């Protein structure tokens, strides 16, 4: 302290920044408090990093590029960046319309910022490269310090209906566009290289394989750039309430546990994400209790969400209980299986109608028994909500393919559910009878203690149009994974429960037909022994009450 006073009193304090290039962003000031001992007038200046506040993230002496900054998320973030940013460039495939130009002019005058719009396609390297060169020529003294990529195209379809054209359409701006930006920015000293992603890449979403894959690529590029010592960040956004969001859509998202973020919340999360500077951040307003209740598909993410669920005391809700659920939860006193056939059908029709109304966000009054689900606007995401609620309220598992068929109606889906319930009732009744003597015969190589229900009957299996005689069909419950086991004259066959994506049992000309689908194959078992085929179906159903295999 004594030395400092001596220096100050002798007026030896001087600034040596004059004539020395000092970065304008994320740099402090360098001062020298002593003379050069050699008498040389040349002094060495140092860049001293300083901590900045979240309200000083953008510099008036820098240029920031926003891909897709004319609408939605990009526009909201452009307005925030204009508070501190000197030059903001929006790059889009289309030039702004008159209303957008008016909005830009208002922001420009309010924050005294320079805002320019450039038309370019980021998925075409020559196009986006030309845009970057134009920026450097127009603003040679203001270095590019931030790039924010939010351009996106959506074209949903279930995986069986996904085409190369749909994949290419969605992936081009997200994959090729992101890589082009990386190539153009790898030699720039950036403060920000932000890629706007989606929670679809973190949690998955049925019908959005292409969209999720594109966002996952963005997430990976953020980590790739970090590994190269470059700036890189991916923000996985949840539901956003931007533009003219329909009230029904907002209600639907809320019913699924995903609450739409308002504009001020979006901006707050954006600035906070930049401030904490993590490679990947998920931003969203999520009601985890609702998500876990209405989307049993999320159970496979429990381990990844362990900390969050424990903090919210929700960890118990993610454990799939083995206890059986009543067939329908329409009232506390009335059980569906005690109703007459007519009343049962009426009750199921009412419930399915309500489930469809909630899933498609439409008024219940417009739904009739002959109403097709396609006319209600059913899609993959709404379809997942529909089948999850059918299982939740009616304890009946149906395939999403069945409800996405063009001619699927409220009535046809209700009949499918009733038929499945009747089969389950019959199987449940069989469980109360004593086991026939011939079931004690051993024809399997596996130990008796590992076997669940060895069915001694003639069964035909139809696998890829090849029909074989099969026998000793049973469920194996050994120390390894549970599986369905049977033998033919040529070989033994096994299908593991973890590989089964869907199963169904139905009547066919006096026979019971069990259909089992895996990721690669489809098996059809036929037998006249209806009693034991029903019992086998019940074992599979009980197993799948614990192993939910539906994709998100």
Residue pairs with C-beta under 8 A, 6 or more apart in sequence:
4 33
7 13
7 33
7 34
12 33
12 34
12 35
13 31
13 33
14 31
14 32
15 29
15 31
15 32
16 30
16 31
16 32
16 43
16 44
16 45
17 29
17 30
17 45
20 45
22 30
22 45
22 47
23 47
23 189
24 59
24 61
24 62
24 143
25 59
25 61
25 62
25 143
25 145
25 191
26 49
26 52
26 191
27 47
27 48
27 49
27 50
28 47
28 48
28 49
28 50
29 48
30 45
30 46
30 47
30 48
32 43
32 45
36 42
36 43
54 271
54 272
54 274
54 275
55 84
56 84
57 84
57 191
57 271
57 274
57 275
58 64
58 81
58 83
58 84
58 85
58 86
58 146
59 84
59 85
59 86
59 145
60 84
60 85
60 86
61 86
61 142
62 85
62 86
62 87
62 142
62 143
62 144
62 145
62 146
62 191
63 86
63 87
63 88
63 89
63 135
63 139
63 142
63 143
63 144
63 145
63 146
64 81
64 85
64 87
64 88
64 89
64 144
64 145
64 146
64 147
64 148
64 192
65 88
65 89
65 91
65 135
65 144
65 146
65 147
65 148
66 74
66 77
66 78
66 81
66 88
66 89
66 90
66 91
66 148
66 150
67 74
67 90
67 91
67 92
67 122
67 147
67 148
67 149
67 150
67 151
67 177
67 181
68 74
68 90
68 91
68 92
68 149
68 150
68 151
68 152
69 75
69 77
69 78
69 88
69 90
69 91
69 92
69 148
69 150
70 90
70 92
70 94
70 96
70 100
70 117
71 100
71 243
72 150
72 240
72 242
72 243
73 150
73 196
73 237
73 240
73 242
73 266
74 90
74 148
74 150
74 151
74 196
75 103
76 242
76 263
76 266
76 267
77 148
77 150
77 266
77 267
77 270
78 88
78 90
78 107
78 115
79 107
80 267
80 270
80 271
81 88
81 146
81 148
82 88
82 107
82 108
82 110
82 111
82 113
82 115
83 111
85 113
85 146
86 113
86 114
86 142
87 113
87 114
87 115
87 116
87 139
87 142
88 113
88 114
88 115
88 116
89 115
89 116
89 117
89 118
89 135
90 96
90 115
90 116
90 117
90 118
91 118
91 119
91 120
91 122
91 128
91 131
92 117
92 119
92 120
92 151
93 119
93 120
93 121
93 151
94 119
95 117
95 119
96 104
96 117
104 115
104 117
107 113
107 115
108 114
108 115
116 138
118 131
118 134
118 135
120 127
120 128
120 130
120 131
121 127
121 128
122 128
122 149
122 151
122 173
122 176
122 177
122 180
122 181
123 172
123 173
123 176
123 177
123 180
124 180
125 180
125 183
128 177
128 180
128 181
128 184
129 180
129 184
132 144
132 184
135 144
136 144
143 188
143 189
144 185
144 188
144 190
145 189
145 190
145 191
145 192
146 190
146 191
146 192
146 193
146 194
147 181
147 185
147 190
147 192
147 193
147 194
148 192
148 194
148 196
149 177
149 178
149 181
149 194
149 195
149 196
149 218
150 196
151 173
151 174
151 177
152 170
152 173
152 174
152 196
152 211
152 214
153 169
153 170
153 172
153 173
154 170
154 208
154 211
155 166
155 169
155 170
155 210
156 207
156 208
156 211
156 379
156 380
156 381
157 163
157 166
157 207
157 209
157 210
157 380
158 206
158 207
158 380
158 400
158 404
159 209
160 401
162 209
162 210
166 210
167 209
167 210
167 213
169 210
170 210
170 211
170 214
171 210
171 213
171 214
171 217
173 214
174 214
174 215
174 217
174 218
175 214
175 217
178 195
178 217
178 218
178 221
179 221
181 193
182 193
182 221
182 224
182 225
185 193
185 230
186 228
186 230
190 230
190 231
191 231
192 231
192 233
192 274
193 222
193 225
193 230
193 231
193 232
193 233
194 233
194 234
194 235
194 273
194 274
195 218
195 219
195 221
195 222
195 232
195 233
195 234
195 235
196 218
196 235
196 237
197 215
197 216
197 218
197 219
197 234
197 235
197 236
197 237
198 211
198 212
198 215
198 236
198 237
199 236
199 237
199 238
199 282
199 284
200 208
200 211
200 212
200 215
201 212
201 213
201 215
201 216
201 218
201 219
201 236
202 236
202 282
203 298
203 301
203 552
204 212
204 297
204 551
204 552
205 211
205 212
205 381
205 552
206 380
206 381
206 383
206 384
206 400
206 551
206 552
207 379
207 380
207 381
207 383
208 380
208 381
215 236
218 234
219 234
219 236
219 280
221 232
221 234
222 232
222 233
222 234
222 279
222 280
223 232
223 279
223 280
224 232
225 231
225 232
226 232
226 279
232 279
233 273
233 274
233 277
233 278
233 279
233 280
233 281
234 279
234 280
234 281
235 269
235 270
235 273
235 280
235 281
235 282
235 283
236 280
236 281
236 282
236 283
236 284
237 261
237 266
237 283
237 284
238 258
238 261
238 282
238 283
238 284
238 285
238 286
239 253
239 258
239 259
239 260
239 261
239 284
239 285
240 260
240 261
240 266
241 250
241 260
241 261
241 262
241 263
242 263
242 266
245 260
246 361
248 361
248 362
249 361
250 260
251 361
252 358
252 359
252 360
252 361
252 382
252 385
253 259
253 260
254 260
255 290
255 294
255 358
255 385
256 290
256 291
256 294
256 295
256 385
257 286
257 287
257 288
257 289
257 290
257 291
257 292
257 293
257 294
257 295
258 284
258 285
258 286
258 287
258 291
259 285
259 286
259 287
260 285
261 269
261 283
261 284
261 285
265 285
266 283
269 283
270 283
273 281
273 283
288 305
288 308
288 309
288 312
288 314
289 312
289 314
289 317
291 298
292 298
292 299
292 309
292 314
292 317
292 318
293 317
293 392
294 385
294 388
294 389
294 392
295 384
295 385
295 388
295 552
296 320
296 388
296 391
296 548
296 550
297 384
297 388
297 548
297 550
297 551
297 552
298 318
298 552
299 318
299 320
299 548
300 548
302 309
302 318
305 318
306 315
309 315
309 317
309 318
320 545
320 546
320 548
322 545
322 546
324 395
324 542
324 545
325 395
325 545
326 335
326 336
326 395
327 335
327 336
327 337
327 394
327 395
327 396
327 421
327 424
328 335
328 336
328 347
328 348
328 351
328 393
328 394
328 395
329 392
329 393
330 336
330 347
330 350
330 351
330 393
336 344
336 347
336 348
336 394
336 421
337 344
337 421
337 425
339 347
344 418
344 421
345 414
345 415
345 418
348 394
348 414
348 417
348 418
348 421
349 369
349 410
349 411
349 414
351 393
351 394
352 390
352 410
352 413
352 414
352 417
353 364
353 367
353 369
353 410
354 364
355 386
355 389
355 390
355 393
356 362
356 367
356 371
356 373
356 376
356 378
356 386
356 410
357 363
357 364
357 367
358 385
358 389
359 378
359 382
359 383
359 385
359 386
359 389
360 373
360 376
360 377
360 378
360 382
362 376
362 377
367 376
367 410
368 410
369 409
369 410
369 411
369 414
370 409
370 410
370 411
371 409
371 410
372 406
372 407
372 408
372 409
373 386
373 403
373 404
373 408
373 409
373 410
373 413
374 404
374 406
374 408
378 386
378 403
378 404
380 400
380 404
383 400
383 403
383 404
384 400
384 550
384 552
386 403
387 397
387 398
387 399
387 400
387 403
387 550
388 550
390 396
390 397
390 398
390 417
391 397
391 398
394 417
394 421
396 417
396 420
396 421
396 424
397 541
397 544
398 413
398 416
398 417
398 420
399 502
399 504
400 550
401 502
402 408
402 413
402 416
403 413
419 506
420 504
423 505
423 534
423 537
424 538
424 541
426 534
427 534
427 535
427 537
427 538
428 538
430 531
430 534
430 535
430 538
431 535
431 538
438 456
439 453
439 454
439 455
439 456
441 454
441 456
442 448
442 454
443 454
443 456
443 471
443 472
443 487
444 451
444 454
444 472
444 474
444 476
444 485
444 487
445 492
446 476
446 478
446 485
447 478
450 476
450 477
450 478
450 479
451 474
451 475
451 476
451 477
452 474
452 475
452 476
452 477
452 539
453 474
453 475
453 532
453 535
453 536
453 539
454 472
454 474
455 472
455 473
455 474
455 527
455 529
455 532
455 533
455 535
455 536
456 471
456 472
457 471
457 473
457 527
457 528
457 529
457 532
457 533
458 469
458 471
458 527
458 528
458 529
459 469
459 470
459 471
459 473
459 486
459 525
459 526
459 527
460 467
460 468
460 469
460 470
460 524
460 525
460 526
460 527
461 467
461 468
461 470
461 486
461 488
461 493
461 523
461 524
461 525
462 523
462 524
462 526
463 521
463 522
463 523
463 524
464 521
464 522
468 488
468 489
468 490
469 488
469 489
470 486
470 487
470 488
470 493
470 525
471 486
471 487
472 485
472 486
472 487
473 484
473 485
473 486
473 525
473 536
474 484
474 485
474 486
475 482
475 483
475 484
475 485
475 536
475 539
475 540
475 543
476 482
476 483
476 484
476 485
476 494
481 496
481 497
481 498
482 496
482 497
482 543
483 494
483 495
483 496
483 497
484 494
484 495
484 497
484 500
484 516
484 540
485 492
485 493
485 494
486 492
486 493
486 525
487 493
495 516
495 518
495 523
497 540
497 543
497 544
497 547
498 547
498 549
499 518
499 519
500 516
500 517
500 518
500 540
500 544
500 549
501 517
501 518
501 519
501 549
502 515
502 516
502 517
502 549
503 514
503 515
503 516
503 517
503 537
503 540
503 544
504 514
504 515
505 512
505 513
505 514
505 515
505 533
505 534
505 537
506 512
506 513
506 515
507 513
508 526
510 528
511 526
511 527
511 528
511 530
512 526
512 527
512 528
512 529
512 530
512 533
512 534
513 524
513 525
513 526
514 524
514 525
514 526
514 527
514 533
514 536
514 537
515 522
515 523
515 524
515 525
516 522
516 523
516 524
516 525
517 523
525 533
527 533
